Amino acid sequence: MNIDGAEHVRKGFERFDLVPSSDVKPALQLPKTVAGQDFLK
């Protein structure tokens, strides 16, 4: 898993208060075909 992919997962965890928030933003956008994107918003 690359760093950007890990940051997308982290943002999903932040939404549910499972990890502390961070100011790091993923540089790449996930394609719309990737499942589970509703957890990342």
MDAnalysis code that builds the backbone (N, CA, C; Angstrom):
import MDAnalysis as mda
import numpy as np

u = mda.Universe.empty(123, n_residues=41, atom_resindex=np.repeat(np.arange(41), 3), trajectory=True)
u.add_TopologyAttr("name", ["N", "CA", "C"] * 41)
u.add_TopologyAttr("resid", np.arange(1, 42))
u.add_TopologyAttr("resname", ["MET", "ASN", "ILE", "ASP", "GLY", "ALA", "GLU", "HIS", "VAL", "ARG", "LYS", "GLY", "PHE", "GLU", "ARG", "PHE", "ASP", "LEU", "VAL", "PRO", "SER", "SER", "ASP", "VAL", "LYS", "PRO", "ALA", "LEU", "GLN", "LEU", "PRO", "LYS", "THR", "VAL", "ALA", "GLY", "GLN", "ASP", "PHE", "LEU", "LYS"])
u.atoms.positions = np.array([
    [0.854, -1.171, 0.000],
    [0.000, 0.000, 0.000],
    [0.900, 1.233, 0.000],
    [0.569, 2.177, -0.842],
    [1.387, 3.384, -0.857],
    [0.881, 4.382, 0.185],
    [1.635, 5.414, 0.404],
    [1.303, 6.409, 1.423],
    [-0.031, 7.080, 1.129],
    [-0.283, 7.414, -0.123],
    [-1.535, 8.079, -0.473],
    [-2.732, 7.160, -0.215],
    [-2.602, 5.892, -0.549],
    [-3.677, 4.931, -0.282],
    [-3.934, 4.792, 1.213],
    [-2.877, 4.770, 1.991],
    [-3.018, 4.674, 3.444],
    [-3.715, 5.910, 4.006],
    [-3.466, 7.059, 3.416],
    [-4.104, 8.286, 3.904],
    [-5.603, 8.277, 3.618],
    [-6.019, 7.690, 2.513],
    [-7.455, 7.553, 2.243],
    [-8.114, 6.686, 3.317],
    [-7.448, 5.606, 3.703],
    [-7.979, 4.735, 4.759],
    [-8.033, 5.494, 6.075],
    [-6.988, 6.242, 6.372],
    [-6.942, 7.018, 7.615],
    [-8.081, 8.028, 7.682],
    [-8.375, 8.698, 6.575],
    [-9.476, 9.668, 6.556],
    [-10.807, 8.977, 6.857],
    [-10.971, 7.753, 6.374],
    [-12.175, 6.989, 6.704],
    [-12.249, 6.690, 8.196],
    [-11.115, 6.339, 8.796],
    [-11.076, 6.080, 10.237],
    [-11.366, 7.347, 11.031],
    [-10.872, 8.489, 10.565],
    [-11.123, 9.758, 11.252],
    [-12.612, 10.050, 11.336],
    [-13.323, 9.701, 10.302],
    [-14.769, 9.965, 10.267],
    [-15.488, 9.287, 11.433],
    [-14.981, 8.137, 11.862],
    [-15.597, 7.391, 12.958],
    [-14.840, 7.569, 14.278],
    [-13.969, 8.588, 14.337],
    [-13.170, 8.897, 15.535],
    [-12.335, 7.712, 16.015],
    [-11.808, 6.941, 15.086],
    [-10.961, 5.805, 15.442],
    [-9.487, 6.182, 15.507],
    [-9.131, 7.298, 14.910],
    [-7.759, 7.807, 14.953],
    [-7.831, 9.320, 15.117],
    [-6.784, 9.939, 15.666],
    [-6.789, 11.402, 15.765],
    [-6.753, 12.037, 14.376],
    [-7.332, 13.200, 14.252],
    [-7.357, 13.872, 12.951],
    [-5.958, 14.354, 12.573],
    [-5.743, 14.476, 11.273],
    [-4.466, 14.972, 10.766],
    [-4.741, 15.990, 9.667],
    [-3.733, 16.788, 9.365],
    [-3.853, 17.800, 8.316],
    [-3.369, 17.279, 6.969],
    [-2.931, 16.029, 6.914],
    [-2.422, 15.453, 5.674],
    [-3.592, 15.170, 4.747],
    [-3.470, 15.612, 3.502],
    [-4.506, 15.384, 2.494],
    [-3.954, 14.441, 1.426],
    [-4.724, 13.436, 1.023],
    [-4.269, 12.567, -0.065],
    [-4.061, 13.378, -1.350],
    [-2.979, 13.103, -2.045],
    [-2.668, 13.850, -3.267],
    [-3.474, 13.354, -4.463],
    [-3.872, 12.094, -4.451],
    [-4.584, 11.506, -5.584],
    [-6.054, 11.305, -5.256],
    [-6.898, 11.362, -6.277],
    [-8.323, 11.069, -6.129],
    [-8.562, 9.604, -6.461],
    [-9.404, 8.947, -5.685],
    [-9.772, 7.569, -5.998],
    [-10.763, 7.558, -7.146],
    [-10.664, 6.592, -8.051],
    [-11.655, 6.482, -9.125],
    [-13.037, 6.197, -8.541],
    [-14.073, 6.660, -9.207],
    [-15.450, 6.460, -8.741],
    [-15.825, 4.986, -8.655],
    [-15.090, 4.117, -9.345],
    [-15.410, 2.690, -9.351],
    [-14.920, 1.966, -8.096],
    [-14.135, 2.630, -7.253],
    [-13.637, 2.012, -6.028],
    [-14.771, 1.968, -5.003],
    [-15.050, 0.780, -4.502],
    [-16.144, 0.608, -3.536],
    [-15.790, 1.224, -2.183],
    [-16.809, 1.624, -1.430],
    [-16.630, 2.115, -0.073],
    [-16.303, 3.580, 0.048],
    [-16.424, 4.346, -1.010],
    [-16.064, 5.756, -0.946],
    [-17.000, 6.566, -0.061],
    [-18.194, 6.053, 0.216],
    [-19.105, 6.780, 1.092],
    [-18.552, 6.876, 2.514],
    [-17.599, 6.019, 2.885],
    [-16.980, 6.088, 4.203],
    [-15.870, 7.133, 4.265],
    [-15.444, 7.646, 3.136],
    [-14.322, 8.578, 3.088],
    [-14.747, 10.032, 3.062],
    [-16.027, 10.303, 3.008],
    [-16.486, 11.695, 2.902],
    [-16.691, 12.320, 4.242],
])
